[in-house]
Amino acid sequence: MSKTLTFYTHPVSRARIARWMLEETGLPYEEVVLDFGTTMKSPDYLAINPMGKVPAIRHGDTVVTENAAVCAYLGRTGTGQGP
Ligand SMILES: N[C@@H](CCC(=O)N[C@@H](CS)C(=O)NCC(=O)O)C(=O)O
């Protein structure tokens, strides 16, 4: 069974870099849109990214934050070289 890939984002943010990589991989993903200062700082989201920033992704039990790390992770995963 494939792992669920969730993308935490805001449309007007640097998370568009991670979205570009998501689209490049072609992997199916779910999107969660967060608002600055409210849901981005909620306890639920801070449990995913303690910085309270976007982007972040969750892939199964793996959470990755920071655009560079997200792109590197997706680059490996999208080509079958990742976990
Ligand atoms: N170094 C991080 C920067 C992430 C970042 O600063 N994201 C902004 C949006 S462009 C954010 O979530 N800001 C929310 C806040 O600071 O409260 C990355 O490249 O992913």
The ligand as a Tripos MOL2 file, in Angstrom:
@<TRIPOS>MOLECULE
LIG
   20    19     1     0     0
SMALL
NO_CHARGES

@<TRIPOS>ATOM
      1 N1         13.6180   28.4750    4.9470 N.3       1 LIG1
      2 C1         12.2240   28.1190    4.8040 C.3       1 LIG1
      3 C2         11.3810   29.3830    4.8240 C.3       1 LIG1
      4 C3          9.9230   29.0710    5.0160 C.3       1 LIG1
      5 C4          9.1640   30.3520    5.2810 C.2       1 LIG1
      6 O1          9.6930   31.3550    5.7860 O.2       1 LIG1
      7 N2          7.8750   30.2970    4.9560 N.am      1 LIG1
      8 C5          7.0260   31.4380    5.1960 C.3       1 LIG1
      9 C6          6.1220   31.6740    3.9940 C.3       1 LIG1
     10 S1          7.0380   32.3020    2.6060 S.3       1 LIG1
     11 C7          6.1430   31.1600    6.3940 C.2       1 LIG1
     12 O2          5.6090   30.0740    6.5080 O.2       1 LIG1
     13 N3          5.9600   32.1560    7.2680 N.am      1 LIG1
     14 C8          5.0650   32.0140    8.3660 C.3       1 LIG1
     15 C9          5.5340   32.7360    9.5840 C.2       1 LIG1
     16 O3          6.7170   33.1120    9.6420 O.co2     1 LIG1
     17 O4          4.7280   32.8940   10.4980 O.co2     1 LIG1
     18 C10        12.0130   27.3240    3.5170 C.2       1 LIG1
     19 O5         12.7170   27.5890    2.5420 O.co2     1 LIG1
     20 O6         11.1470   26.4270    3.4910 O.co2     1 LIG1
@<TRIPOS>BOND
     1     1     2 1
     2     2     3 1
     3     2    18 1
     4     3     4 1
     5     4     5 1
     6     5     6 2
     7     5     7 1
     8     7     8 1
     9     8     9 1
    10     8    11 1
    11     9    10 1
    12    11    12 2
    13    11    13 1
    14    13    14 1
    15    14    15 1
    16    15    16 2
    17    15    17 1
    18    18    19 2
    19    18    20 1
@<TRIPOS>SUBSTRUCTURE
     1 LIG1         1 GROUP 0 **** ****
